[in-house]
Amino acid sequence: MSIVESIIDIPVEHEKNVCGPFDSYMKKIERTLNVTMVSRDGELKLIGPDATVQKAKSVFGNLIELSRRGNAITEQNVDYALSLVFQDKDEQLLEIDKDIICRTVNGKPVKPKTIGQKEYVDAIREKMIVFGLGPAGTGKTYLAMAMAIQAFKNNEVNRIILTRPAIEAGERLGFLPGDLQSKIDPYLRPLYDALYQIMGADTYLHNAEKGLIEVAPLAYMRGRTLDNAFIILDEAQNTTPAQMKMFLTRIGFGSRVVVTGDMTQRDLPGDVQSGLEVAVKVLKNVEDIAMIRLSSLDIVRHPLVQRIVNAYDEYEARQERTKKPMDRRPPSDKPAGDRPVRYRLDHDGRGRRL
């Protein structure tokens, strides 16, 4: 295996962003690809086998271009660039970055960061109903919210309706103080947070007063027909089959729907089947409905979240493999319930079972 050297020019203004604090990103790429790197005066020398040096050049080239476009490079960008280069899909990273959905109130662009997220966003654009399934941190709710706000700004829909089942996450909080809105607000807080970040609190309150943006628990959807609306059902894994059917049959003309959920984080009682699980099976072949499954590779939160999700997946897979079948008694010659129980009286007046 021949060892080669190659030099990459890194503009000084992008060097810190691309190499990371204390060169942490550069060291991660160095360890992952098994190459040696020497950075000096805006140049990066790569030393190693030809194949890995080419991969490292591709990763750095993508990160430099992302930095030139104004992105703050994070550890997630580095990890995802490395994963794509191993799949020979590294050229897709820059294509994904071009798709800007909207900008937050602070001017930060909202855009997909992974191939899975790009498929999710494209499906929302093309289909009437989209199911976004995947673990925490994959941007299911946030991207759907961004798409809803953009559609609202472009006058593609007349209003935004955000809903989720008001189910406690394994706790019993009792009776909450205040009026009805105060009682349901804690359950809907994640939706408010995304709205405030993308739209701004003042703009949201202005539109909410006009009834153009509605945040409500799922129970309030009963009996309504939702025309010309962008509707998002969040935490759908906590719906019952009846609730899910009720929600999906509220959809009117000109509406678009996104249903998000993570089947690994159910809060329903153990004997209650998830409405999301049933809907995925029932509607998988229905036209104009898309099922987008995101994975741990699409997690864009702290890299530790990805490792936590993977660890839980591995643990649950081991538990499933080692699960013992339920003990069953051997079949009886006389199955219970086939014959009535009969008694007879002895001479002493006591009953004896026959």
Secondary structure, DSSP 8 states (H G I E B T S, - for coil): --EEEEEEE--HHHHHHHH-GGGHHHHHHHHHHT-EEEEETTEEEEEEEHHHHHHHHHHHHHHHHHHHTT----HHHHHHHHHHHHTT-TTHHHHHHT---EE-TTS-EE---SHHHHHHHHHHHH-SEEEEE--TTS-HHHHHHHHHHHHHHTTSSSEEEEEE----SS-------SSHHHHHHHHHHHHHHHHHHHH-HHHHHHHHHTTSEEEEEGGGGTT--B-SEEEEE-SGGGS-HHHHHHHHTTB-TT-EEEEEE-TTS--S-TTS--HHHHHHHHHTT-TTEEEEE--GGG--S-HHHHHHHHHHHHHHHHHHHH----------SS-TTSS---EEE-TTS-EEE-
